[in-house]
Amino acid sequence: MNKTFQSFLDASYRYNYQNGPNVITSEGQALKEGINCIGLMHLLVKRLFNISLPQNLRVLEIYNDNPYFKTVSETDELQMGDVLFLGREQLPDYINLYKPRYDEGKNLINEDEGKNIIGDKHAGYHTVMYTGERDENSTPLVIDIEKAADNVRIWILKELMKNEKYKVLYRIKRIVDN
């Protein structure tokens, strides 16, 4: 197992829905106050790629077109660090109303629109990251944090997707090389 992933497994992170990247800015703060799935993805991207993503790049900002990530088409093409977006079969309609826009400096320019549409509601997707490893059946292994487990865990993707909340793989995103 990659030492970065192992260090997140060994630590005592706990789940906190409110603590995304707009709240949690460091691993120490995450250990103390808890973190959600997209906040964990930010910390992993920082450690794995030495890239600090903007704090306002949350689930829907990463899921939609943005200057930081590109879409990957197949699970067979996965690379370590790819972010997978899982969700229920039926997602809330409001998540399709918000389409993030960016200026030429990669700054999100319609964040208030997203806050008005989504507010404190669930963004609809759960994010996990591909570890670069597969099980004996060649099924991807992913790292995540979620409420039920209340800690960082490694999952066999197929097993995680047996949960109704994570049944559908909607999109795979990969950090853009700059």
Secondary structure, 3 states (H helix, E strand, C coil): CCHHHHHHHHCCCCECCCCCCCCCCCHHHHHHHCECHHHHHHHHHHHHHCCCCCCCCCHHHHHCCCCCEEEECCHHHCCCCCEEEEECCCCCHHHHCCCCCECCCCCECCHHHHHHHHCCCCCCCEEEEEEEEECCCCCEEEEEECCCCCCEEEEEHHHHCCCHHHCEEEEEEEECCC
